[in-house]
Amino acid sequence: MVSMGGFSMISRITGILASSRDSGGYDPDAQAFITAVGTLTTAQEIAINDLVLAMKSAGVWAKGIAYYPMVGGSASAHKWNLFDPRDLDAAFRGVFVGGWTHNTNGAQGNGTTGALNTFVIPNTHLTENSVSMVYSSGTSASINKPNMGTQGNASIPSMTLYIRFGGVLYSDMHNYSTGRTSGTVASGDDVFINSRTASNVHKVYKGGSQVGSTNTGAAMPGGYTFSDFDEPIAISAIRNFASSIYDGYNSAVCNGSGIFTGMSDTEVSDLSTAINNFNTALSR
């Protein structure tokens, strides 16, 4: 746990959350999201406000591109981007395609046609050496399908995050063969994050702790550049930029997912705690 001036990071965050609620108002960014959704219960509103404040206290709010908390129980509620809750492709408002089930636990693709288009295009909205993807799963079993990402023909190059059957967490960043890092995980029910912060630093995490080793040689494969990543990142599937179609559909329960710029170990840990606290507050 990170200590700051004699107080732990979690203690400091807890105090900020309580102070905000006691003042009788929500954080303006939380309120904008609440207003956009329009159907949240008081408990859900408080949980969103706490999540926003925790992200800000952890220093990751400014790194956020898109995050979908999957709160509200319906497709119309689950589509909103916490960082920019406008109903626009340019604001990365998600669009669900194919078959999905929506309830208070989150959103679950049917494993054959369900995907969420984030409209976040790596070569337009991200940089090559500063990328993080976040997937919070409510499914305990491992599923041999990508949780999110985009990739080229024959999976090279690739930018994906997924848990394969057998309990192995995989992350590909830029190069399917040499850009992969992985580690064994006991359950698929947690917050999973990958992060690339430099040309030789690519890590994957479960519940805020790194699993596996750091990949130090994830260069783009021959004949490709980062500009080839010109299709949006998908959630509960991958988007193939060689053919502009979805593939690898995942049937896990998603109770939060999104894209950030590269994060440090501490930022990953604090974000994972914030997301897990959010889901615990909603009893999921």
Secondary structure as GFF3:
##gff-version 3
##sequence-region A 1 284
A	DSSP	beta_strand	3	4	.	.	.	ID=ss1
A	DSSP	beta_strand	7	8	.	.	.	ID=ss2
A	DSSP	alpha_helix	9	22	.	.	.	ID=ss3
A	DSSP	alpha_helix	28	37	.	.	.	ID=ss4
A	DSSP	alpha_helix	42	58	.	.	.	ID=ss5
A	DSSP	three_ten_helix	61	63	.	.	.	ID=ss6
A	DSSP	beta_strand	64	68	.	.	.	ID=ss7
A	DSSP	alpha_helix	75	78	.	.	.	ID=ss8
A	DSSP	three_ten_helix	89	91	.	.	.	ID=ss9
A	DSSP	beta_strand	95	97	.	.	.	ID=ss10
A	DSSP	beta_strand	100	103	.	.	.	ID=ss11
A	DSSP	beta_strand	106	109	.	.	.	ID=ss12
A	DSSP	beta_strand	115	117	.	.	.	ID=ss13
A	DSSP	alpha_helix	122	125	.	.	.	ID=ss14
A	DSSP	beta_strand	131	137	.	.	.	ID=ss15
A	DSSP	beta_strand	145	151	.	.	.	ID=ss16
A	DSSP	three_ten_helix	153	155	.	.	.	ID=ss17
A	DSSP	beta_strand	158	164	.	.	.	ID=ss18
A	DSSP	beta_strand	168	173	.	.	.	ID=ss19
A	DSSP	beta_strand	180	184	.	.	.	ID=ss20
A	DSSP	beta_strand	191	198	.	.	.	ID=ss21
A	DSSP	beta_strand	201	206	.	.	.	ID=ss22
A	DSSP	beta_strand	209	215	.	.	.	ID=ss23
A	DSSP	three_ten_helix	226	228	.	.	.	ID=ss24
A	DSSP	beta_strand	234	235	.	.	.	ID=ss25
A	DSSP	beta_strand	238	240	.	.	.	ID=ss26
A	DSSP	beta_strand	245	247	.	.	.	ID=ss27
A	DSSP	beta_strand	253	260	.	.	.	ID=ss28
A	DSSP	alpha_helix	265	281	.	.	.	ID=ss29
###
